[in-house]
Amino acid sequence: MTRTFPDGFLFGAATAAYQIEGAAFEDGRTASIWDAFARVPGAVVGADNGDVACDHYHRYADDVALMKRLGLQTYRFSTSWSRVRPDGGPVNAKGLDFYSRLVDELLEADIVPWLTLHHWDMPQALEELGGWTDRDIAERFTDYALSVHDVLGDRVQHWTTMNEPWCSSFLSYTAGVHAPGRTSIRDGLLASHHLLLSHGRAVQALRERDASLDLGITLNLTVADPADVDDPLDVDAARRIDGQFNAWFLSPIFHAEYPADIVRDFREVDPAAVAEWQAAVQPGDLDIISAPLDALGVNYYHGELLSGHPQPGGGDPHQTEGQQRETRSPFPSKEGIYWVERGLPRTGMDWEVQPEGLTRLLVRVANDYAGDVPLYVTENGAAYDDQVGPDGEVADVERTEFLRAHVAATLDAIEQGVDVRGYFYWSLLDNYEWAWGYQKRFGIVRVDYETQQRTIKQSGAEYARIIAAHTGR
């Protein structure tokens, strides 16, 4: 029996402005925190930056034609705050005009535009005023959101406020491996709250503008399993990772509270930081943060098997050499957290391939947090070291299998009763992979960065086949 997705299920792909657009200082755009961070010696592999990236700013029409060729029903993109309101100041009409033309091109191709307002590229001028640690940023972000709505609100139905606030706070302000590169528990905590507060205020403002909009947020979530369910240290290690990744953001959004056990964990490590964060959480903030949503985006790449006991080789497969130590627990912990090798296949990022984790995650998020709010898999993908064949083709067998397995895992969740309404592969194009520069390729379309030539990979052809089989496109 052939399994099918529900009517109305959307198949798409995702990108982010800084990773593909290029044109970093054209038509009024000014520096974002990533433009500044990329120029810090040692911050990014190869000292790469996004000045040109995939040159999507000039090639968007051809890229939309590629999307249509693949049969995509929807495209998730982000607007650049630095292009729309350079330096966080007045509206830049030329910047908004670019996104207006992109949206028109998508609609002409019968592709639903799915807009994300913040995918990590805050204006550098605002970072110099405090960035996400400054409470005033919530008002500035809301002004930016309304500026985008002024121009695109008549044609864009789906709006996402934030992409992966865990990365924009703890990875960026505490671990220091993403822009702006700060290393402070206090700054990470403040940033996490102000990101959520900005999200809530933007949702309220957009809802007041147009009650028919579909409004949501996208979180990067994980499945944290203890290596031994009967070992208290292993169970506690899993609890802490689940809390730091999942509950810290899901609980305020859906339950209007921060998880008390994770607050306690933070306090054990840095009581002064927690005291300052608690003072920043003002009366009424959690009511704003928990404003009703129409969608929750779930970004999933892999899960974790965790122990409270030291492991051979250090026990953290997420740490790599040099500056790219993207540990999954970037802030200090009173007790150790160690990752356990379990023999699963790994991607080029050294991340495990665990499709069944996606199914379990979607079920758990729906049951414990989202309730009746529809879920979308807004990012899911894999980097591999692609090889171009003599014929110019890319036979990316591993990515093709990764795609098949995770699309099936999404359908498994739907068949268990979860209201999942879409799947977006990450990424449409090979692109600038943040602190990894151009060293990691996630795309179902290969980009030759010297010529900007696009080539649909085997995985892209397979995705087109999957979409056609379910939609007839």
C-alpha positions in Angstrom: 0.0 0.0 0.0 1.4 3.4 -1.0 1.5 5.9 1.8 0.4 9.4 1.0 0.6 12.8 2.7 -2.5 14.7 3.6 -4.1 17.0 1.1 -2.6 20.5 1.4 0.8 19.2 2.7 3.5 21.5 1.4 6.9 20.4 0.1 9.5 23.2 0.0 13.2 24.1 0.5 14.8 26.8 2.7 17.6 29.3 2.5 18.7 32.4 4.5 19.6 35.9 3.3 23.2 36.2 4.4 24.0 32.7 3.2 22.9 33.2 -0.4 22.2 36.8 -1.4 25.6 38.4 -1.7 25.4 42.0 -2.8 26.5 42.7 0.8 27.0 46.5 0.4 24.8 47.2 -2.7 21.7 49.3 -2.9 21.9 50.7 0.6 22.6 47.5 2.6 25.0 48.0 5.4 27.0 45.6 7.6 25.3 42.9 9.6 26.9 41.1 12.6 28.0 38.4 10.2 29.8 40.8 7.9 31.7 42.0 11.0 32.3 38.5 12.5 33.5 37.1 9.2 36.3 39.6 9.2 37.6 38.6 12.7 40.8 36.6 12.1 40.2 32.9 12.8 36.4 33.2 13.3 35.4 31.6 10.0 37.1 28.8 8.1 39.1 30.2 5.2 38.3 33.7 6.3 35.3 33.4 4.0 32.5 35.9 4.0 29.1 36.4 2.4 29.9 39.4 0.2 29.1 37.4 -2.9 27.8 34.0 -1.6 25.5 32.6 -4.3 24.8 36.0 -5.8 21.1 35.3 -5.4 20.4 39.0 -5.2 21.2 39.2 -8.9 20.2 35.7 -9.9 16.9 35.3 -8.0 14.8 34.9 -11.1 16.9 32.0 -12.3 16.8 30.4 -8.9 13.0 30.6 -8.8 13.0 28.9 -12.2 15.1 26.2 -10.6 12.6 25.9 -7.8 9.8 25.5 -10.3 11.7 22.9 -12.2 12.1 20.9 -8.9 8.3 21.2 -8.3 8.6 23.1 -5.0 5.3 24.2 -3.6 6.8 26.6 -1.1 10.1 28.5 -0.5 11.3 29.6 2.9 13.6 32.6 2.7 14.6 35.3 5.1 14.7 39.1 4.7 17.9 40.9 5.7 17.4 43.4 8.5 20.5 45.2 7.2 19.0 45.5 3.7 15.6 46.6 4.8 16.6 49.0 7.6 20.3 49.5 7.3 22.1 50.1 10.6 18.6 49.7 12.2 17.6 53.1 10.9 15.1 54.3 8.3 13.6 52.0 5.7 15.6 51.3 2.6 13.2 51.2 -0.3 15.7 49.5 -2.6 16.1 46.7 -0.2 12.4 46.1 0.2 12.0 46.3 -3.6 14.3 43.3 -4.0 12.1 41.2 -1.8 9.0 42.5 -3.5 10.4 41.3 -6.9 11.3 37.9 -5.4 7.8 37.4 -4.0 6.3 38.3 -7.3 8.6 35.9 -9.1 7.6 33.1 -6.6 3.9 33.8 -7.0 4.2 33.8 -10.8 5.8 30.3 -10.5 3.0 29.1 -8.2 5.3 28.8 -5.3 4.1 29.9 -1.8 6.5 32.5 -0.2 7.4 31.6 3.4 9.1 34.6 5.0 11.4 34.6 8.0 12.2 38.0 9.5 15.4 37.1 11.4 17.9 34.5 10.3 20.8 35.7 12.4 21.8 38.9 10.4 21.2 41.7 12.9 22.6 45.1 11.8 26.1 45.5 13.3 25.2 49.0 14.3 22.5 47.6 16.7 25.0 45.1 18.1 27.2 48.0 19.0 24.3 49.4 21.0 23.9 46.1 22.9 22.4 43.8 20.4 20.1 41.1 21.8 21.2 41.9 25.3 19.5 45.3 25.1 15.7 45.3 25.9 15.1 48.1 23.4 15.9 45.7 20.6 12.3 44.3 20.8 10.9 47.6 19.7 13.4 48.0 16.9 12.7 44.5 15.7 8.9 45.1 15.7 9.5 48.3 13.7 11.5 46.2 11.2 8.8 43.6 11.0 6.1 46.1 10.3 8.3 47.8 7.6 8.5 44.4 5.8 4.8 43.9 6.2 4.1 47.4 4.7 5.5 46.2 1.4 4.9 42.4 1.4 1.8 42.0 3.6 -0.5 42.0 0.6 1.2 39.0 -1.0 2.8 37.0 1.8 0.6 34.9 4.1 3.2 32.9 6.1 5.4 34.9 8.5 8.1 33.4 10.8 9.6 35.8 13.4 12.8 34.1 14.4 14.9 31.3 13.1 16.6 29.2 15.9 16.9 31.7 18.8 19.1 29.1 20.6 21.8 29.8 18.0 21.3 33.6 18.1 21.6 33.5 21.9 23.7 30.7 23.5 25.8 29.8 20.4 26.4 33.4 19.6 26.5 35.2 22.9 27.8 32.5 25.3 29.8 30.0 23.2 31.2 32.7 20.9 31.4 30.6 17.8 28.7 32.5 15.9 28.3 36.2 15.4 28.7 38.4 17.3 31.2 36.1 19.1 30.6 37.0 22.7 31.4 34.5 25.5 29.2 35.3 28.5 26.5 33.3 30.3 24.8 36.5 31.3 24.7 37.8 27.7 23.3 34.5 26.4 20.6 34.5 28.9 19.6 38.1 28.2 19.7 37.5 24.5 17.5 34.5 24.7 14.8 36.4 26.6 15.0 39.5 24.3 14.8 37.3 21.2 11.6 35.7 22.6 10.2 39.1 23.7 10.9 40.5 20.2 9.1 37.5 18.7 6.1 38.0 20.9 5.8 41.7 20.2 6.2 41.2 16.5 3.4 38.5 16.5 1.1 40.9 18.4 1.9 43.8 16.0 1.4 41.8 12.9 -1.8 40.2 14.2 -3.2 43.7 14.9 -2.3 44.7 11.3 -3.9 41.6 9.7 -5.6 38.9 11.7 -5.6 36.6 8.6 -1.8 36.1 8.6 -0.2 32.8 9.5 2.3 33.7 12.2 5.0 31.4 13.8 8.5 30.9 15.0 11.1 28.3 14.1 13.2 26.5 16.7 16.1 24.1 16.4 15.1 21.1 18.6 16.6 17.8 19.5 15.9 14.4 20.9 18.0 13.9 24.0 18.2 10.2 25.2 20.1 8.9 28.2 22.7 6.2 27.4 21.4 4.2 30.4 17.8 4.9 31.5 18.7 3.4 34.9 21.7 5.6 35.5 20.8 8.9 37.3 23.8 10.8 35.9 22.9 9.7 32.3 19.2 10.6 32.9 20.2 14.0 34.2 22.6 14.8 31.3 19.7 14.1 28.9 17.4 16.3 31.0 19.8 19.2 30.9 20.3 19.0 27.1 16.5 18.7 26.5 15.9 21.6 28.8 18.6 23.9 27.3 17.6 23.2 23.7 13.9 22.5 23.9 12.2 23.5 27.1 14.0 26.8 27.4 12.2 28.1 24.3 9.1 25.9 24.0 8.0 26.4 27.6 7.8 30.2 27.5 6.2 30.2 24.1 3.5 27.6 24.9 3.3 27.6 28.7 4.3 31.2 29.5 7.0 30.1 31.9 10.7 29.3 31.8 11.6 25.8 33.0 12.4 26.0 36.7 15.0 23.1 36.6 17.1 24.8 33.9 17.0 28.1 35.8 18.3 26.2 38.8 21.0 24.6 36.6 22.1 28.1 35.4 22.1 29.5 38.9 24.4 26.8 40.1 27.0 27.9 37.6 26.5 31.7 37.5 24.1 33.1 40.1 24.9 36.7 39.2 24.0 36.1 35.5 20.7 34.4 36.5 19.9 37.3 38.9 20.4 39.8 36.1 18.3 37.7 33.7 15.5 37.4 36.2 15.5 41.2 36.6 15.2 41.5 32.8 12.1 39.3 32.7 9.5 42.0 33.5 5.9 41.6 34.5 3.8 40.8 31.4 6.8 39.6 29.3 5.7 36.0 29.3 2.2 36.9 28.3 3.7 38.6 25.2 6.1 35.8 24.5 3.2 33.3 24.6 1.0 35.1 22.1 -1.0 32.6 20.2 0.6 31.1 17.1 -0.6 29.6 13.8 2.5 27.5 13.2 5.6 26.2 14.8 8.6 25.5 12.7 10.8 22.5 13.8 14.4 22.4 12.6 15.9 18.9 13.1 19.2 17.5 12.0 20.0 14.8 14.6 19.4 13.7 18.2 21.8 13.0 21.1 22.7 10.0 23.2 24.0 11.4 26.5 25.9 10.4 29.6 27.0 11.9 32.8 30.2 9.8 32.7 33.3 10.7 30.7 33.5 9.0 27.3 36.5 7.7 25.3 37.8 10.5 23.0 36.2 13.3 25.0 32.6 12.2 24.3 31.5 15.3 22.3 31.2 14.5 18.5 30.0 18.1 17.9 33.4 19.5 18.7 35.9 19.8 15.8 39.3 21.2 15.6 40.2 24.9 15.7 37.6 27.6 16.1 34.7 25.4 14.9 33.9 23.8 18.3 30.2 24.0 18.0 29.4 22.2 21.2 25.8 21.4 21.8 26.1 22.6 25.4 27.9 25.9 25.0 27.6 27.2 28.6 29.4 25.7 31.6 27.6 23.1 33.6 28.3 22.0 37.2 28.1 18.4 36.1 29.6 17.0 33.0 27.6 16.2 29.8 29.1 13.7 27.4 28.0 12.4 24.1 28.0 8.7 23.5 29.0 7.0 20.3 26.3 4.7 19.0 27.6 3.7 15.6 25.1 5.6 13.5 26.2 6.9 10.0 27.5 10.5 10.1 27.2 13.4 7.8 30.0 15.7 6.6 29.3 17.8 9.8 30.0 14.7 11.9 26.3 14.7 12.9 24.6 11.4 13.3 21.9 10.4 10.8 18.8 9.6 13.0 15.6 9.9 11.1 13.5 8.1 13.7 14.4 10.9 16.1 12.5 13.3 13.9 9.3 11.2 14.3 9.7 11.1 18.0 10.5 14.8 18.2 7.4 15.8 16.3 5.2 13.6 18.4 6.7 14.9 21.7 6.4 18.6 20.7 2.8 18.2 19.6 1.8 16.3 22.8 3.8 18.3 25.4 3.8 21.8 23.9 2.1 22.8 20.6 -1.2 21.1 21.1 -3.5 22.2 18.2 -0.8 24.4 16.6 0.2 22.9 13.3 3.9 21.9 12.9 6.2 22.3 9.9 9.6 20.7 9.4 11.2 24.0 8.4 14.8 22.7 8.1 16.2 19.2 7.7 19.2 18.3 5.7 22.8 17.0 5.5 26.2 18.2 4.4 28.4 15.8 2.5 31.6 16.1 0.5 30.1 16.0 -2.9 32.1 14.9 -5.9 31.3 16.2 -9.4 31.4 13.5 -12.0 33.1 13.7 -15.4 29.7 14.5 -16.9 29.3 17.4 -14.4 26.6 15.5 -12.4 26.6 15.1 -8.6 25.6 11.6 -7.5 25.1 12.4 -3.8 23.8 9.0 -2.8 24.1 9.6 1.0 22.1 12.9 0.8 19.5 11.3 -1.4 19.0 8.5 1.2 19.0 11.0 4.0 16.2 12.9 2.2 14.1 9.8 1.6 14.5 8.6 5.2 13.5 11.9 6.8 10.5 12.5 4.5 9.3 9.1 5.5 10.0 9.9 9.2 7.8 13.0 8.8 5.0 10.8 7.4 5.4 8.4 10.3 4.6 11.3 12.7 1.6 12.3 10.6 0.3 8.7 10.7 0.7 8.8 14.5 -1.7 11.7 14.6 0.6 14.7 14.5 -0.6 17.7 12.5 2.5 18.2 10.3 1.6 20.4 7.3 4.9 20.8 5.5 8.5 19.8 5.0 11.3 22.1 3.9 14.7 20.6 2.9 17.8 22.5 4.0 19.1 23.8 1.7 18.0 24.6 -1.8 21.5 25.7 -2.7 25.0 25.1 -1.5 25.8 28.3 0.4 27.8 30.1 3.0 27.7 27.8 6.0 28.3 30.4 8.7 31.5 29.7 10.7 32.3 26.9 8.2 32.5 29.3 5.3 32.1 27.5 2.0 33.6 24.2 3.3 30.3 22.4 3.9 27.6 21.8 1.2 24.0 21.1 2.2 22.3 21.9 -1.1 20.2 19.7 -3.4 21.5 22.1 -6.0 25.3 22.5 -6.4 26.8 25.9 -6.7 30.1 26.5 -8.4 31.3 29.5 -6.4 33.7 30.6 -9.1 31.2 30.6 -12.0 27.9 30.6 -10.0 26.7 27.8 -12.2 23.8 25.8 -10.6 23.5 22.0 -11.1 20.7 19.9 -9.7 22.2 17.0 -7.7 20.8 13.5 -7.6 19.2 14.4 -4.3 17.4 17.3 -6.0 16.1 15.0 -8.8 14.9 12.6 -6.1 13.1 15.3 -4.2 11.4 16.4 -7.5 10.3 12.8 -7.9 8.9 12.6 -4.4 7.1 15.9 -4.8 5.6 14.8 -8.2 4.5 11.5 -6.8 2.6 13.2 -4.0 1.3 16.3 -5.8 1.5 15.7 -9.5 3.6 18.8 -10.0 
